Amino acid sequence: MQKATIHLDTLTCPSCAMKIENATKSLDGVEKESVKVLFNSSKLKFDFDDEKVKVEDVENAITKLGYQVIKSQVKAL
């Protein structure tokens, strides 16, 4: 398992955060219980199985919703 933090462009509302959270949770390989969008700091944190999903897959899901990713950080658990 890996732990990731994705820094997002400024979120404008809680419903934006919820959309990003739901899109991330829908990806196979993401530990759904770990997904948290920190609205005030514009960050998405989650744990994932890097054999099933890549951080780039999560970034693509976010950009498909119309939001921008600033940078990502990944750490091994």
HUWO-V349140 format. One record per residue. N is the residue number from 1. PHI is phi as a letter, one per 20 degrees, with the letter a starting at -180 (999 if undefined). PSI is psi in radians with two decimals (none if undefined). Layout:
((N	PHI	PSI) (N	PHI	PSI))
This chain:
((1	999	2.60) (2	c	2.76) (3	d	2.34) (4	c	2.62) (5	c	2.22) (6	d	2.16) (7	e	2.19) (8	d	2.75) (9	f	2.75) (10	g	2.21) (11	e	2.42) (12	e	-0.31) (13	b	2.77) (14	f	-0.52) (15	f	-0.51) (16	f	-0.79) (17	f	-0.72) (18	f	-0.69) (19	f	-0.77) (20	f	-0.74) (21	f	-0.84) (22	f	-0.70) (23	f	-0.69) (24	f	-0.76) (25	f	-0.45) (26	f	-0.21) (27	e	2.29) (28	f	2.26) (29	o	-0.22) (30	e	2.28) (31	f	1.81) (32	g	-0.65) (33	f	-0.33) (34	e	-0.23) (35	f	2.16) (36	b	2.25) (37	d	2.14) (38	e	1.69) (39	g	-0.83) (40	f	-0.54) (41	d	0.05) (42	l	0.92) (43	c	2.58) (44	d	2.20) (45	c	2.44) (46	a	2.79) (47	d	2.57) (48	b	2.75) (49	e	1.91) (50	f	-0.06) (51	e	-0.27) (52	d	-0.56) (53	b	2.58) (54	d	2.74) (55	g	-0.62) (56	f	-0.57) (57	f	-0.71) (58	f	-0.78) (59	g	-0.75) (60	f	-0.69) (61	f	-0.67) (62	f	-0.79) (63	f	-0.53) (64	f	-0.47) (65	f	-0.20) (66	o	0.22) (67	d	2.74) (68	d	2.45) (69	e	2.29) (70	e	-0.90) (71	a	2.83) (72	c	2.61) (73	c	2.35) (74	c	2.40) (75	c	2.52) (76	f	2.49) (77	e	none))
